[in-house]
Amino acid sequence: MTRRKRLKLHRKGKCYYIQDSPLFKLRTKKKLCYILNTQLSVLKQAKCDDNYRVFIDNSGGKPREIQAPKIDLDKVHTRLASLLVRIKTPEYLHSGTKNRTHVSNARVHQNSTKLLTTDIRSFFPSTTRKAIFNFYYKIMKCSPDIADLLTDISCYQNHVPTGSRLSMPLAFWANYNMLEELNCLSKKHNLDFSVYVDDLTFSGDQINNLFLSTVKKIVTRYSHECHPNKTKIYGKNDYKLVTGVAIKNGELIIANSKMKDIYNDMIMRIL
């Protein structure tokens, strides 16, 4: 059986403000179809959850349900994601951003005193249809019917799908207001703040349990939850772990947990 060629995101070297996106203030379905290189009948059909291939992925050790769009929807998602990744993002975002990685994310906090790490529990599934619609309608300022259609084709069972090229950029923009509020809170306390997908990291002298409580309240207000087992405050002299990178005495070190992954990856490449 011939394996289908994997679609790719196309930035085309573009990086512009959200007001310059072709999707901004979009008002007609005809123009939407033109922008997405498709037909309205395809978009209407794309609203059905049957357009996803659902399977369990055990590669990470813990079983995860993956919802991957089938070919026609995959083309639409890839085109839509290609448009979203061209929009200029805040300095605090390190995932899905050119020349930035989990390492650059950790480097922000390399010389930290105190540090707080947490991640959003079930980030994609807990990013709901309401949050997605609000992005298209209130941030992208599309007309209500266009925002509604874009939301329908972007969702699997009323949330961000877990296995689409659209998942990461859409989850960021659907949660943009929450992340901006956390960024403002960090600036107020003179802290460094960074985001890598669902990982939130804060560092500086003002990190304490009261600050953590405020972060949790903000996250909860946006219908999310800080994962209780992945939320930790580190002291100045602690061995700190940020997105798989360890920080010790101002030095970045590959975390022990990642050494095995790198070794296994090397073995698979050799085999």
C-alpha positions as YAML, in Angstrom:
chain: A
units: angstrom
residues:
- id: 1
  name: MET
  ca: [0.00, 0.00, 0.00]
- id: 2
  name: THR
  ca: [1.36, 3.43, -0.94]
- id: 3
  name: ARG
  ca: [1.91, 5.62, 2.07]
- id: 4
  name: ARG
  ca: [0.28, 9.03, 1.85]
- id: 5
  name: LYS
  ca: [2.75, 11.91, 1.76]
- id: 6
  name: ARG
  ca: [2.62, 13.91, 4.97]
- id: 7
  name: LEU
  ca: [1.36, 17.44, 4.50]
- id: 8
  name: LYS
  ca: [3.53, 20.28, 5.75]
- id: 9
  name: LEU
  ca: [2.93, 23.73, 7.15]
- id: 10
  name: HIS
  ca: [4.01, 26.57, 4.85]
- id: 11
  name: ARG
  ca: [5.09, 29.81, 6.47]
- id: 12
  name: LYS
  ca: [6.55, 31.12, 3.18]
- id: 13
  name: GLY
  ca: [8.84, 33.34, 5.24]
- id: 14
  name: LYS
  ca: [5.87, 35.42, 6.38]
- id: 15
  name: CYS
  ca: [5.40, 36.89, 9.83]
- id: 16
  name: TYR
  ca: [2.76, 39.55, 10.31]
- id: 17
  name: TYR
  ca: [0.50, 41.06, 12.94]
- id: 18
  name: ILE
  ca: [-2.90, 39.49, 13.40]
- id: 19
  name: GLN
  ca: [-4.58, 42.47, 11.71]
- id: 20
  name: ASP
  ca: [-2.74, 41.53, 8.51]
- id: 21
  name: SER
  ca: [-3.91, 37.92, 8.46]
- id: 22
  name: PRO
  ca: [-6.19, 36.97, 5.52]
- id: 23
  name: LEU
  ca: [-8.59, 35.63, 8.16]
- id: 24
  name: PHE
  ca: [-8.88, 38.94, 10.02]
- id: 25
  name: LYS
  ca: [-12.34, 40.50, 9.75]
- id: 26
  name: LEU
  ca: [-13.40, 37.82, 7.30]
- id: 27
  name: ARG
  ca: [-17.05, 38.23, 6.34]
- id: 28
  name: THR
  ca: [-17.97, 35.89, 3.48]
- id: 29
  name: LYS
  ca: [-17.89, 32.13, 2.93]
- id: 30
  name: LYS
  ca: [-16.79, 32.70, -0.66]
- id: 31
  name: LYS
  ca: [-13.62, 34.44, 0.46]
- id: 32
  name: LEU
  ca: [-13.06, 31.83, 3.19]
- id: 33
  name: CYS
  ca: [-13.14, 29.07, 0.56]
- id: 34
  name: TYR
  ca: [-10.70, 31.05, -1.58]
- id: 35
  name: ILE
  ca: [-8.32, 31.54, 1.37]
- id: 36
  name: LEU
  ca: [-8.47, 27.86, 2.36]
- id: 37
  name: ASN
  ca: [-8.21, 26.62, -1.25]
- id: 38
  name: THR
  ca: [-11.35, 24.52, -0.96]
- id: 39
  name: GLN
  ca: [-15.09, 24.43, -1.64]
- id: 40
  name: LEU
  ca: [-17.95, 25.24, 0.70]
- id: 41
  name: SER
  ca: [-19.31, 21.69, 0.37]
- id: 42
  name: VAL
  ca: [-15.98, 20.37, 1.71]
- id: 43
  name: LEU
  ca: [-16.11, 22.75, 4.68]
- id: 44
  name: LYS
  ca: [-19.67, 21.79, 5.53]
- id: 45
  name: GLN
  ca: [-18.77, 18.09, 5.36]
- id: 46
  name: ALA
  ca: [-15.67, 18.75, 7.49]
- id: 47
  name: LYS
  ca: [-17.87, 19.55, 10.50]
- id: 48
  name: CYS
  ca: [-18.54, 15.84, 11.03]
- id: 49
  name: ASP
  ca: [-16.46, 13.95, 13.64]
- id: 50
  name: ASP
  ca: [-16.32, 11.02, 11.20]
- id: 51
  name: ASN
  ca: [-13.59, 12.99, 9.41]
- id: 52
  name: TYR
  ca: [-11.10, 11.93, 12.10]
- id: 53
  name: ARG
  ca: [-9.11, 8.75, 12.51]
- id: 54
  name: VAL
  ca: [-9.14, 7.99, 16.24]
- id: 55
  name: PHE
  ca: [-6.56, 5.66, 17.80]
- id: 56
  name: ILE
  ca: [-4.58, 5.09, 21.00]
- id: 57
  name: ASP
  ca: [-0.91, 6.09, 21.09]
- id: 58
  name: ASN
  ca: [1.24, 4.25, 23.64]
- id: 59
  name: SER
  ca: [4.62, 5.65, 22.55]
- id: 60
  name: GLY
  ca: [4.87, 8.07, 25.47]
- id: 61
  name: GLY
  ca: [4.38, 5.40, 28.09]
- id: 62
  name: LYS
  ca: [0.91, 6.61, 28.99]
- id: 63
  name: PRO
  ca: [-1.92, 5.75, 26.54]
- id: 64
  name: ARG
  ca: [-3.28, 8.83, 24.76]
- id: 65
  name: GLU
  ca: [-6.22, 9.10, 22.39]
- id: 66
  name: ILE
  ca: [-5.19, 10.73, 19.13]
- id: 67
  name: GLN
  ca: [-7.74, 12.34, 16.83]
- id: 68
  name: ALA
  ca: [-6.06, 12.76, 13.44]
- id: 69
  name: PRO
  ca: [-7.99, 14.39, 10.58]
- id: 70
  name: LYS
  ca: [-8.50, 12.31, 7.46]
- id: 71
  name: ILE
  ca: [-7.14, 13.51, 4.11]
- id: 72
  name: ASP
  ca: [-9.73, 16.13, 3.08]
- id: 73
  name: LEU
  ca: [-9.94, 17.70, 6.53]
- id: 74
  name: ASP
  ca: [-6.17, 17.37, 6.93]
- id: 75
  name: LYS
  ca: [-5.71, 19.60, 3.89]
- id: 76
  name: VAL
  ca: [-8.04, 22.22, 5.37]
- id: 77
  name: HIS
  ca: [-6.39, 22.03, 8.80]
- id: 78
  name: THR
  ca: [-2.90, 22.26, 7.31]
- id: 79
  name: ARG
  ca: [-3.85, 25.33, 5.29]
- id: 80
  name: LEU
  ca: [-5.52, 26.96, 8.29]
- id: 81
  name: ALA
  ca: [-2.55, 26.13, 10.53]
- id: 82
  name: SER
  ca: [-0.17, 27.54, 7.90]
- id: 83
  name: LEU
  ca: [-2.04, 30.86, 8.14]
- id: 84
  name: LEU
  ca: [-2.06, 30.88, 11.95]
- id: 85
  name: VAL
  ca: [1.68, 30.17, 12.34]
- id: 86
  name: ARG
  ca: [2.47, 33.24, 10.23]
- id: 87
  name: ILE
  ca: [0.94, 35.52, 12.85]
- id: 88
  name: LYS
  ca: [3.45, 37.23, 15.09]
- id: 89
  name: THR
  ca: [3.39, 35.70, 18.57]
- id: 90
  name: PRO
  ca: [4.46, 37.13, 21.96]
- id: 91
  name: GLU
  ca: [8.04, 36.79, 23.17]
- id: 92
  name: TYR
  ca: [7.00, 34.35, 25.87]
- id: 93
  name: LEU
  ca: [5.93, 31.64, 23.39]
- id: 94
  name: HIS
  ca: [8.59, 29.06, 22.48]
- id: 95
  name: SER
  ca: [6.56, 26.21, 20.94]
- id: 96
  name: GLY
  ca: [5.71, 26.17, 17.24]
- id: 97
  name: THR
  ca: [7.88, 29.25, 16.77]
- id: 98
  name: LYS
  ca: [10.77, 29.53, 14.32]
- id: 99
  name: ASN
  ca: [14.24, 29.23, 15.90]
- id: 100
  name: ARG
  ca: [12.73, 28.42, 19.29]
- id: 101
  name: THR
  ca: [12.61, 25.07, 21.10]
- id: 102
  name: HIS
  ca: [12.14, 23.50, 24.52]
- id: 103
  name: VAL
  ca: [15.80, 24.44, 25.12]
- id: 104
  name: SER
  ca: [15.28, 28.14, 24.38]
- id: 105
  name: ASN
  ca: [12.27, 27.96, 26.69]
- id: 106
  name: ALA
  ca: [14.48, 26.68, 29.54]
- id: 107
  name: ARG
  ca: [17.21, 29.21, 28.75]
- id: 108
  name: VAL
  ca: [14.84, 32.05, 29.70]
- id: 109
  name: HIS
  ca: [15.08, 30.80, 33.28]
- id: 110
  name: GLN
  ca: [18.74, 29.75, 33.25]
- id: 111
  name: ASN
  ca: [19.84, 32.27, 35.88]
- id: 112
  name: SER
  ca: [16.68, 32.04, 37.95]
- id: 113
  name: THR
  ca: [16.52, 32.22, 41.71]
- id: 114
  name: LYS
  ca: [13.11, 30.76, 42.50]
- id: 115
  name: LEU
  ca: [11.15, 29.01, 39.78]
- id: 116
  name: LEU
  ca: [7.59, 27.75, 39.28]
- id: 117
  name: THR
  ca: [6.65, 25.15, 36.69]
- id: 118
  name: THR
  ca: [3.19, 23.86, 35.91]
- id: 119
  name: ASP
  ca: [1.28, 22.51, 32.95]
- id: 120
  name: ILE
  ca: [-2.33, 22.68, 31.88]
- id: 121
  name: ARG
  ca: [-4.05, 19.35, 32.44]
- id: 122
  name: SER
  ca: [-5.42, 17.80, 29.21]
- id: 123
  name: PHE
  ca: [-4.68, 21.05, 27.40]
- id: 124
  name: PHE
  ca: [-6.16, 20.25, 23.98]
- id: 125
  name: PRO
  ca: [-9.31, 18.43, 25.22]
- id: 126
  name: SER
  ca: [-9.96, 21.16, 27.78]
- id: 127
  name: THR
  ca: [-9.70, 23.91, 25.15]
- id: 128
  name: THR
  ca: [-13.38, 24.04, 24.30]
- id: 129
  name: ARG
  ca: [-15.51, 25.07, 21.37]
- id: 130
  name: LYS
  ca: [-16.41, 28.28, 23.24]
- id: 131
  name: ALA
  ca: [-12.74, 29.29, 23.52]
- id: 132
  name: ILE
  ca: [-12.15, 28.50, 19.84]
- id: 133
  name: PHE
  ca: [-15.19, 30.47, 18.73]
- id: 134
  name: ASN
  ca: [-14.11, 33.43, 20.88]
- id: 135
  name: PHE
  ca: [-10.74, 33.42, 19.11]
- id: 136
  name: TYR
  ca: [-12.26, 33.54, 15.64]
- id: 137
  name: TYR
  ca: [-15.00, 35.99, 16.64]
- id: 138
  name: LYS
  ca: [-13.43, 38.29, 19.25]
- id: 139
  name: ILE
  ca: [-9.71, 38.19, 18.41]
- id: 140
  name: MET
  ca: [-9.77, 37.46, 14.68]
- id: 141
  name: LYS
  ca: [-12.99, 39.53, 14.41]
- id: 142
  name: CYS
  ca: [-14.64, 37.30, 11.84]
- id: 143
  name: SER
  ca: [-18.39, 37.65, 11.33]
- id: 144
  name: PRO
  ca: [-20.47, 35.33, 13.58]
- id: 145
  name: ASP
  ca: [-21.32, 32.88, 10.78]
- id: 146
  name: ILE
  ca: [-17.71, 32.64, 9.59]
- id: 147
  name: ALA
  ca: [-16.46, 32.25, 13.17]
- id: 148
  name: ASP
  ca: [-19.03, 29.51, 13.72]
- id: 149
  name: LEU
  ca: [-18.02, 27.63, 10.55]
- id: 150
  name: LEU
  ca: [-14.30, 27.93, 11.33]
- id: 151
  name: THR
  ca: [-14.98, 26.67, 14.84]
- id: 152
  name: ASP
  ca: [-16.93, 23.68, 13.51]
- id: 153
  name: ILE
  ca: [-14.15, 22.60, 11.17]
- id: 154
  name: SER
  ca: [-11.50, 23.14, 13.88]
- id: 155
  name: CYS
  ca: [-13.15, 20.99, 16.57]
- id: 156
  name: TYR
  ca: [-13.39, 17.33, 17.39]
- id: 157
  name: GLN
  ca: [-16.28, 16.69, 19.79]
- id: 158
  name: ASN
  ca: [-16.29, 20.38, 20.76]
- id: 159
  name: HIS
  ca: [-12.60, 20.70, 21.63]
- id: 160
  name: VAL
  ca: [-9.20, 21.07, 19.98]
- id: 161
  name: PRO
  ca: [-8.23, 17.74, 18.36]
- id: 162
  name: THR
  ca: [-5.08, 16.10, 19.68]
- id: 163
  name: GLY
  ca: [-3.49, 14.95, 16.42]
- id: 164
  name: SER
  ca: [-3.81, 17.76, 13.89]
- id: 165
  name: ARG
  ca: [-1.27, 20.26, 12.57]
- id: 166
  name: LEU
  ca: [-3.83, 22.84, 13.61]
- id: 167
  name: SER
  ca: [-3.86, 21.69, 17.25]
- id: 168
  name: MET
  ca: [-0.86, 23.60, 18.59]
- id: 169
  name: PRO
  ca: [-1.38, 27.03, 16.98]
- id: 170
  name: LEU
  ca: [-5.13, 26.89, 17.56]
- id: 171
  name: ALA
  ca: [-4.72, 25.94, 21.23]
- id: 172
  name: PHE
  ca: [-2.37, 28.89, 21.71]
- id: 173
  name: TRP
  ca: [-4.68, 31.45, 20.12]
- id: 174
  name: ALA
  ca: [-7.81, 30.00, 21.76]
- id: 175
  name: ASN
  ca: [-6.04, 30.50, 25.12]
- id: 176
  name: TYR
  ca: [-4.39, 33.79, 24.20]
- id: 177
  name: ASN
  ca: [-6.35, 35.90, 26.71]
- id: 178
  name: MET
  ca: [-5.45, 33.57, 29.58]
- id: 179
  name: LEU
  ca: [-1.76, 33.57, 28.65]
- id: 180
  name: GLU
  ca: [-1.73, 37.34, 28.27]
- id: 181
  name: GLU
  ca: [-3.24, 37.69, 31.74]
- id: 182
  name: LEU
  ca: [-0.54, 35.41, 33.16]
- id: 183
  name: ASN
  ca: [2.10, 37.44, 31.32]
- id: 184
  name: CYS
  ca: [0.76, 40.69, 32.81]
- id: 185
  name: LEU
  ca: [0.77, 39.09, 36.27]
- id: 186
  name: SER
  ca: [4.42, 38.10, 35.75]
- id: 187
  name: LYS
  ca: [5.42, 41.60, 34.68]
- id: 188
  name: LYS
  ca: [3.64, 43.04, 37.71]
- id: 189
  name: HIS
  ca: [5.86, 40.89, 39.96]
- id: 190
  name: ASN
  ca: [9.00, 41.41, 37.85]
- id: 191
  name: LEU
  ca: [9.13, 37.74, 36.85]
- id: 192
  name: ASP
  ca: [10.22, 35.96, 33.67]
- id: 193
  name: PHE
  ca: [7.45, 33.96, 31.98]
- id: 194
  name: SER
  ca: [7.56, 31.44, 29.15]
- id: 195
  name: VAL
  ca: [5.16, 29.02, 27.45]
- id: 196
  name: TYR
  ca: [5.89, 25.76, 25.65]
- id: 197
  name: VAL
  ca: [2.61, 24.20, 24.45]
- id: 198
  name: ASP
  ca: [0.92, 23.41, 27.80]
- id: 199
  name: ASP
  ca: [3.97, 24.05, 30.01]
- id: 200
  name: LEU
  ca: [4.00, 27.35, 31.93]
- id: 201
  name: THR
  ca: [7.21, 28.51, 33.63]
- id: 202
  name: PHE
  ca: [7.74, 31.52, 35.89]
- id: 203
  name: SER
  ca: [10.99, 32.59, 37.57]
- id: 204
  name: GLY
  ca: [12.18, 35.37, 39.87]
- id: 205
  name: ASP
  ca: [12.42, 36.45, 43.49]
- id: 206
  name: GLN
  ca: [8.65, 36.86, 43.95]
- id: 207
  name: ILE
  ca: [7.78, 33.20, 43.36]
- id: 208
  name: ASN
  ca: [5.88, 31.83, 46.38]
- id: 209
  name: ASN
  ca: [2.72, 29.92, 47.27]
- id: 210
  name: LEU
  ca: [0.60, 33.07, 47.09]
- id: 211
  name: PHE
  ca: [1.76, 33.69, 43.51]
- id: 212
  name: LEU
  ca: [1.02, 30.05, 42.65]
- id: 213
  name: SER
  ca: [-2.47, 30.43, 44.12]
- id: 214
  name: THR
  ca: [-3.08, 33.45, 41.87]
- id: 215
  name: VAL
  ca: [-1.88, 31.53, 38.80]
- id: 216
  name: LYS
  ca: [-4.23, 28.66, 39.63]
- id: 217
  name: LYS
  ca: [-7.19, 31.07, 40.00]
- id: 218
  name: ILE
  ca: [-6.53, 32.61, 36.60]
- id: 219
  name: VAL
  ca: [-6.16, 29.22, 34.91]
- id: 220
  name: THR
  ca: [-9.34, 27.92, 36.58]
- id: 221
  name: ARG
  ca: [-11.29, 30.99, 35.47]
- id: 222
  name: TYR
  ca: [-10.55, 29.98, 31.87]
- id: 223
  name: SER
  ca: [-11.92, 26.46, 32.49]
- id: 224
  name: HIS
  ca: [-8.49, 24.83, 32.78]
- id: 225
  name: GLU
  ca: [-6.61, 23.16, 35.62]
- id: 226
  name: CYS
  ca: [-2.95, 23.23, 36.66]
- id: 227
  name: HIS
  ca: [-1.87, 19.59, 36.77]
- id: 228
  name: PRO
  ca: [-1.36, 18.84, 40.49]
- id: 229
  name: ASN
  ca: [1.44, 16.33, 39.84]
- id: 230
  name: LYS
  ca: [3.32, 18.65, 37.49]
- id: 231
  name: THR
  ca: [3.23, 21.85, 39.53]
- id: 232
  name: LYS
  ca: [6.34, 22.64, 41.54]
- id: 233
  name: ILE
  ca: [8.15, 25.56, 43.15]
- id: 234
  name: TYR
  ca: [11.97, 25.32, 43.11]
- id: 235
  name: GLY
  ca: [14.34, 27.13, 45.43]
- id: 236
  name: LYS
  ca: [17.51, 28.97, 44.40]
- id: 237
  name: ASN
  ca: [19.84, 25.98, 44.86]
- id: 238
  name: ASP
  ca: [17.48, 23.29, 43.62]
- id: 239
  name: TYR
  ca: [18.04, 21.13, 40.55]
- id: 240
  name: LYS
  ca: [15.31, 22.65, 38.34]
- id: 241
  name: LEU
  ca: [13.57, 20.90, 35.47]
- id: 242
  name: VAL
  ca: [12.05, 23.00, 32.67]
- id: 243
  name: THR
  ca: [10.56, 21.34, 29.56]
- id: 244
  name: GLY
  ca: [12.97, 18.41, 29.75]
- id: 245
  name: VAL
  ca: [16.03, 20.56, 30.40]
- id: 246
  name: ALA
  ca: [17.68, 20.68, 33.82]
- id: 247
  name: ILE
  ca: [19.11, 23.86, 35.31]
- id: 248
  name: LYS
  ca: [21.82, 23.58, 37.96]
- id: 249
  name: ASN
  ca: [23.94, 26.51, 39.18]
- id: 250
  name: GLY
  ca: [23.07, 28.54, 36.09]
- id: 251
  name: GLU
  ca: [24.00, 25.74, 33.67]
- id: 252
  name: LEU
  ca: [21.65, 23.94, 31.27]
- id: 253
  name: ILE
  ca: [21.93, 20.14, 31.48]
- id: 254
  name: ILE
  ca: [20.11, 17.41, 29.60]
- id: 255
  name: ALA
  ca: [17.78, 15.91, 32.18]
- id: 256
  name: ASN
  ca: [18.35, 12.28, 33.15]
- id: 257
  name: SER
  ca: [14.86, 11.39, 31.99]
- id: 258
  name: LYS
  ca: [15.72, 12.67, 28.50]
- id: 259
  name: MET
  ca: [19.03, 10.76, 28.20]
- id: 260
  name: LYS
  ca: [17.16, 7.47, 27.70]
- id: 261
  name: ASP
  ca: [14.90, 9.05, 25.04]
- id: 262
  name: ILE
  ca: [17.94, 10.36, 23.15]
- id: 263
  name: TYR
  ca: [19.68, 6.98, 23.40]
- id: 264
  name: ASN
  ca: [16.58, 5.11, 22.16]
- id: 265
  name: ASP
  ca: [16.20, 7.59, 19.30]
- id: 266
  name: MET
  ca: [19.81, 7.04, 18.26]
- id: 267
  name: ILE
  ca: [19.35, 3.25, 18.35]
- id: 268
  name: MET
  ca: [16.21, 3.49, 16.20]
- id: 269
  name: ARG
  ca: [18.07, 5.62, 13.65]
- id: 270
  name: ILE
  ca: [20.87, 3.06, 13.47]
- id: 271
  name: LEU
  ca: [18.44, 0.15, 13.08]
...
